[in-house]
């Protein structure tokens, strides 16, 4: 799990869940993905991100507010990357925005 900032367990925050299936044409995808993560990290309200891909890709980004999510959606470079994703990289995707009321963790002792 990758988090930039510790989540405030006393205050709800938001998760943007992006699930996707890619096409075979991934030229430029890795570089754009890296750049988008760098940009997201400096956005006000960004808390962190988790990602996994095994056929189905799942990326969950965490935000302090709906306003922070909306500002990220309006970011010019992010808009350009999303458009290229629709045109080239993704066969399908879904976006879900959820309010996280609480979280808990487990880690097996070594």
N, C-alpha and C positions, 0 to 999 in steps of 0.2 A: 504494500500500500504506500502510495506517495502522497504526502500532504505537505504543503508549504507552511501552513500555519496550524496550530493546534485548534481543533474545533471547540467552540464554547458549548459545553454540555448543558449549560443553563439556558441557552438561547437557541431557538430553531435556526436552521440554515437551509439552503436549497441544493438539490442535486439535479444536474442535467444529465440524463441517461441517453447516450447516443449508441444505437445498435446498427450494425451495417453488414452488408455482404458486398465484397469488392468485385470489380471486373478483373480481367486479365491485364488490362493496360494501367500499370501503376507507375509509369514514368513520371518522376517528379514528386511522387507521393511522400516518400520518406523525408525529403528535404522540407517540403511544405508543412508536414506534420510537426517536424522539429521547430520550425519557425513559429507555427501557431502556438505551440506550448510555451516558447520563449515570450511571445506577446501576451498570452493569457496570464503568465506569472506576474506581470507588472500591471495588470488591470486592477483598478480599485475593486475590492470585494472578492477577489479570487482567493480561494482557500486551498485548493489542491486538485489532484486528478489521479484516477486509477484507470488502467487500460489492460485489456487482454484480447487476443485474437486466436481462434482456432476454427477457421471457417467463418463463424459468426464473430464479428468484432464488437466489443462492448467497451465504451469509454464513458466514465462517470466523472464529471467535473463538479466541484463543490464551490458554492458562492454564498456570500453573506446575505444577499437580497435579490429580489426579482429585478430591481433596478440595475444591479450589477450585471445580471444575466442579459438584460435588454441592451445595456451599453456594449457588452461584448458582441452581441449579435449585430450591432450597428457598426462595429469596427470595420473600416474600409478593407484592410488586408484580409480579415476574416471573411467578409462578404465575397471577396474574390476567390478565396480558397474554397468556400462552400459552393460557389458556382462551378469551379473546375471539378469538384467532387461529383456534382450532378452530371456534368458533361462527360467525365472521363473515368473516375476512380470507383464510383459506387453503382452497383446493379440495383441496390435498394437500401434504404435506411429509415429509421424511426427516431424521433426525438421525444423524450418525455421529461417534464419538469416536475419535480416533487419537492415537497416540504419535508425536511428531516426533523422529526420531533425528538428523537433520541438515538443514541448509538451505544453499542457495547462490543467488546472484543474478547477473543480467546487466543491464547498462544500456548502450545504444548511446551512443557518444561523440557529442557535438554538433558 
